[in-house]
């Protein structure tokens, strides 16, 4: 429940309201500040809700995201080699 500038209230339903919890502004619901990937090798778990324990779980998340995208994406399926290459790249960002 958020109070608007004119004093009325509005309800936002979200599993994770994000920035709205900090600002109190309903317009900020579901917004997050996306961090840089430098140093990512040392900052597990990943995502704002720490839902990926390691790079494998992170890539599982993206594979599921690509699999369920409403429009076809250029990266459709990670091969085993793609996953190994991506993990090697992420480890380099130390
Ligand atoms: C293979 C492709 C990708 C890789 C390897 C990758 C890698 C990552 C990593 C490592 C993080 C975690 C940052 C952290 O927790 O500090 C992250 C977060 C994020 N990425 Fe990606 N990403 C990819 C594709 C994408 C795409 C296609 C989008 C947008 C359509 C995207 C949007 C985001 C956003 C919004 C976050 C922050 C999410 C949160 O904090 O919950 N990424 N990404």
Boltz pocket constraint, residues with backbone or C-beta under 6 A from the ligand:
constraints:
  - pocket:
      binder: B
      contacts: [[A, 32], [A, 33], [A, 34], [A, 35], [A, 36], [A, 37], [A, 40], [A, 43], [A, 45], [A, 46], [A, 47], [A, 48], [A, 49], [A, 58], [A, 62], [A, 86], [A, 90]]
      max_distance: 6.0
